[in-house]
Amino acid sequence: MARLSAEARFMIAIIILATFTYTSLWLSYVLRPIPIYHDVKKHSKHLNTSFGFEHVYVINSLTQTKRHERMKDIAKRLGLEFEFFPAVSSNDSKVFDEFKFDSELDPLHKASYITHYKIYQSIVDSEYEDALILDDNLDFELDISSIMSNVHKILPADWDLFHLSFCNSKEGVYSSPVPDRKNVSPDYKLFRSKWTHCANAYAISSSGASKLLKALKPTKLSIELELTNLIQSKEIASYTILPPPIVQWHSSDKGNYDLYSLKKSTLNLIIKKSKPLNSTLGFDNIYVTNVSERPGKREKLKSIAKKLKLRFEFVQAISQSDVDALKKFSPSNELHPPQKAHYLSHYKIYQSIVDNRYDSALILEDDIDFELNIVSIMTDTHRNLPADWEILYLGHCGELEGTTNEYLLDSNDISSEFKLFKSKRPYCTHAYAVSYVGALKMLQKLGKPTKFPIDIELVHMIEQEAIISYTIVPPVISRWRISEALDMYPGRKTLDLLFLKNSTLHSLGLTHESNSTLGFGHIYVVNLPSRPDRREKLEILANKFNLNFDFVPAVSKDDEEAQVQPGMGIGPTHKACYLSHYKIYKSIDEHKYESALILEDDVDLELNIASIITNVHRILPSNWDIFYLGFCSNWEGGGDPIEDKDNISPTHKLFPSRNPYCTHAYALSRTGIRKLLEKLSAEPYSPIDLELIGMINDKKLTSYTVMPPLVIQWRSPHNPSDISPGSRALDFYFLKTSALHFLGLLRESNITLGFNHIYAINQPDRKDRREKLDTLSTRLYFDLDIFDAVSENDNKKLDEFSPKSQLKPSEKAVYIDHYTIYKSIIDRNYGSALILEDNIDIELNISPIMTDVHQSLPSDWEMLYLGHCNNLEGKSSEPIIVSNRVGKPTNLPLDQELINMIQKGKIKSYTLIPPIIVHWHVPNESSKDKSSNDQTSDFYTLKNSTIKFIG
């Protein structure tokens, strides 16, 4: 083999050396210690007094004494320590000359520039690691200390500036948050700064101060724009928190200039007796279009404005009789005069928004009602509303809003009842806000009216993505009139109201109209004279939601006419029910109602039943004879729903009826009544619900059912049915939002959390736990069947069950307790039961959670875990694997036996994640008082502990 020349060997050595050197340098760079976050411990000592920074400066002019005092009050409330830094006066020309400013910069901006520059110099001279710089006209989020605690955990170590406030709507919109598993919190995110345009609340590091002292050379730019330019050129590393926890404060008479409002204002807490900061709900103006012939509505709105401390600008609506105005605007338009007038009234307001250069304005019609706490709701809305909005619907007439359109996950407070959605078809224009850009687009697009009313035109713009629109769901403003000759929405009277949670008009004692019969000709309620308690509940519900109930005395099973002859095949209870309904059929026929809804007195309604019924009427086939709003059968909904693009809604569908047992909520048409009276006799031979089902199955009645039901019976052990007390078919469905619960009228609508029974296993020597269980059941309104546990010292019972078992006595006792309950469930013929142990804590809002669980729980379920002790549950589709599972069942503890059955597919089991029931122990409880599984019981904590709530 030929030897390499000396020159070749030298070149190879050079290559090897170069490769080694490059690799070493590369590895040293990659593996260098990089500080990802700044030193949290170093800043933790300052969290309580200066939000985690070493020093706080507050810029204050000697002439602004009120601001001086207000900042001292805020600091006292927040525990903030700061130094007042004297602001340079705008009249100090001597200082201006020293800095050699460009002559184009005005004195105010010159003074501000120098003040901030002097603070940077103070930071460097004082050798502060960092400092917070604040103006004196600020308001603070009440929990800013906890927010800042999380900020310091993720603030990158390279930061020079950190903005706690800003004045640019694009900040955070076109950039992604700083990558971190949780960022600051679900509500607050940290972004790389882009265009802050403000310098009223920001922190600066020592390195940042040094950089600014070198970089700043006074020109014609203000300090805010200088900082923005340095951020844009990446000469300084700047971060911004969004939404800001600090905002500028303005008095109510100067309008609202801020892009964001605080969720919990410190200043509002301090100045409790002051006027509200915003009398226009966060917009620049509130227009109310009012027809001059309707002064009564104007007076109602004035009462609302006074109650809510709002300021309205009443604008006279164009009258449909003003022929000249209508022709001038659009002489060839096909719209009816009321629609033309309505269109033109709104168009003129868009013009006013542009002429006045309002950033935004709220447009209202005069037939509306407000949520009583609309001010606080709108505070949250403005915090979360995307900066690109052009229309915001505060009210609408479309029940599909919020169900089929896009939910803004990053723009909503999870705990809030009111959510922001991308608009889809928000019909009606009784309450919507418009931005300046939105108004310009509307003027351009809607200047030549077509054949469509104004609200339909806006929906078309939304669907064509010609305008960016969002909707608050549920609405915070609703219409209080639905059927009137002067309705602004002719032809869409079925677009019914969405009920408000707390009506302002109702709080003022002002009556208002609505569709009081849910779209039917009449509503009957069958009520036994012996049950005035039920009538009272329904009267309160009717008054709250403006429903008109006609209470009809029911026939009692003890009445003479309800008595039966031997061999009739029907009991007095069912006969009384039959006669009660038959009499109503006769009444409907006599009054010639086109349709009527029949309710029994033990019903509860879906809270937004009116809006859902609106869409029912839209798609209910014209040949209907009977329509079930409620039933107690699990056969309903088995076929195909009525064909329609959206049917009723994504959550409710209309089906042909199959076997809709029970008669607590159904409607009859005029033709349906005639068919019933022709077929039914005055003397019954079978229960009324079976008679109706027979006619439906024989095709003699055309019947439809809404699924899931809108009306259910609220029977319970304390409120048995007066018709069929033994019925267990009533537990198939639960309301999503119970109207009676909402009104505080019901404490026993679901006292077993959707199961037929609740067992609670109580150790015989733990009376303290028994008392705790009683307290829980009292607070959460559910019934417990206390099951006395077998003692681990009761050798006789333990040996009777399994004398050869290798389990410990305590494990045997647990096994026997649960096994005995399984037998009890079968013996009592319960459809389902919940089993609890006595050392538990429960999620405070477990009842509504379980309502949703039952609606989505697969029908094949055999076990449902509401609580567990496994930190892998929910992270994998497989349950944990327990080793050594061999031998007879009694050789393993009960929980492992159940897992064996789940693993082998012998039982179908589901788990709720996170659990809503967890183990609970007193802080000083000894280890001997804890079960063998308790060491794994702390993987989850409850969001709202009932035990902690009770105290």
RAKA-V452576 format. One record per run of one state. SS is the DSSP state (~ for helix, > for strand, _ for the rest). FROM is the first residue (numbers start at 1). LEN is the number of residues. If there is no record, write none. Layout:
ss;from;len
SS;FROM;LEN
SS;FROM;LEN
This chain:
ss;from;len
_;1;5
~;6;25
_;31;6
>;37;1
_;38;2
~;40;5
_;45;2
~;47;4
_;51;5
>;56;5
_;61;4
~;65;14
_;79;4
>;83;4
_;87;6
~;93;7
_;100;7
~;107;20
_;127;3
>;130;5
_;135;3
>;138;4
_;142;2
~;144;11
_;155;1
>;156;1
_;157;4
>;161;3
_;164;13
>;177;1
_;178;11
>;189;4
_;193;8
>;201;5
~;206;10
_;216;7
~;223;10
_;233;5
>;238;5
_;243;3
>;246;3
_;249;3
~;252;3
_;255;10
>;265;1
~;266;5
_;271;14
>;285;6
_;291;4
~;295;14
_;309;4
>;313;4
_;317;6
~;323;8
_;331;6
~;337;19
_;356;4
>;360;6
_;366;2
>;368;4
_;372;2
~;374;11
_;385;6
>;391;3
_;394;13
>;407;1
_;408;1
~;409;3
_;412;7
>;419;4
_;423;8
>;431;5
~;436;10
_;446;8
~;454;10
_;464;5
>;469;5
_;474;3
>;477;3
_;480;23
>;503;1
~;504;4
_;508;15
>;523;5
_;528;4
~;532;13
_;545;5
>;550;4
_;554;6
~;560;3
_;563;9
~;572;20
_;592;3
>;595;6
_;601;2
>;603;4
_;607;2
~;609;11
_;620;6
>;626;3
_;629;12
>;641;1
_;642;11
>;653;4
_;657;8
>;665;5
~;670;10
_;680;8
~;688;10
_;698;5
>;703;5
_;708;3
>;711;3
_;714;2
>;716;1
_;717;2
>;719;1
_;720;9
~;729;3
_;732;6
>;738;1
~;739;4
_;743;15
>;758;5
_;763;4
~;767;14
_;781;4
>;785;4
_;789;6
~;795;8
_;803;6
~;809;19
_;828;6
>;834;4
_;838;2
>;840;4
_;844;2
~;846;11
_;857;6
>;863;3
_;866;7
>;873;1
_;874;2
>;876;1
_;877;12
~;889;3
_;892;2
~;894;10
_;904;5
>;909;3
_;912;5
>;917;3
_;920;7
~;927;3
_;930;4
~;934;3
_;937;8
>;945;1
~;946;5
_;951;1
